[in-house]
Amino acid sequence: MQSREDSKKRVLVKFSGEALAGDTNFGIDIQILSYIAKEIKMLADNDIEVGIVIGGGNIIRGVSAAKGGIIRRTSGDYMGMLATVINAVAMQEALEHMGLDVRVQSAVEIKEVCETYIHRKAIRHLEKGRIVIFAAGTGNPFFTTDTAATLRAIEIGADLIVKATKVDGIYDKDPHKFEDAQKIDVMGYNEALIGNIEVMDDTAISLAKDNKLPIVVCNMFKKDNLLHVIKDQQGVFSMVK
């Protein structure tokens, strides 16, 4: 993890593309986009340096695109990367609408739309108080945006990675489907890997483990929860560490 001279907290917030779709399950719900932007703004207003990674599942997933056998998985994954760029630009617009300074950096070069990812430039943006949205995953097929989020978090020296979801922490099974699901407040990296707990994919968890990067799982749709979890580690959440 990269050391920093300043005492500001730096975090990487990861949320799914599906979160942007709302009840329609496709595309971008402007009201949800605005809500998430307000929650991110609260972090910036509290002097927290913020990096963001958004999935692309509200538009297309590589695995799904390749399911019928016509589109190769590699091409499907590149399509998914482009979907994350669309979401990143939408989030940039929502945050800038609120007066924030934002940069989108893509792992795939699209210079007419956004910056290409450059590690040192990303760090400089964060130091200047800009929010940086990392798009196009790692730039490589067969890697998820969870892995991309963990990689970027490590590269920018984040204090923790926040997996912002619709549930308030880690459960032994899906709490939306099983009434007897048990919440787990703190889980070790090895336990998450061996138990096949779907907090993040195994590659992402292994990367976090190797770099001692805590993973926090919280409900981003509970107002102000993101701020409380990151700033004071209060509120409702679970952690892998």
Sequence and secondary structure as in RCSB ss.txt:
>XXXX:A:sequence
MQSREDSKKRVLVKFSGEALAGDTNFGIDIQILSYIAKEIKMLADNDIEVGIVIGGGNIIRGVSAAKGGIIRRTS
GDYMGMLATVINAVAMQEALEHMGLDVRVQSAVEIKEVCETYIHRKAIRHLEKGRIVIFAAGTGNPFFTTDTAAT
LRAIEIGADLIVKATKVDGIYDKDPHKFEDAQKIDVMGYNEALIGNIEVMDDTAISLAKDNKLPIVVCNMFKKDN
LLHVIKDQQGVFSMVK
>XXXX:A:secstr
    SS   EEEEEE THHHHGGGSSS  HHHHHHHHHHHHHHHHTT EEEEEE  TTT  HHHHTTTSSS HHH
HHHHHHHHHHHHHHHHHHHHHHTT  EEEEESS  TTTSEE  HHHHHHHHHTT EEEEESTTSSTT  HHHHHH
HHHHHTT SEEEEEESSSSEESS TTT TT  EESEE HHHHHHTT TTS HHHHHHHHHTT  EEEEETTSTTH
HHHHHHHS SSEEEE 
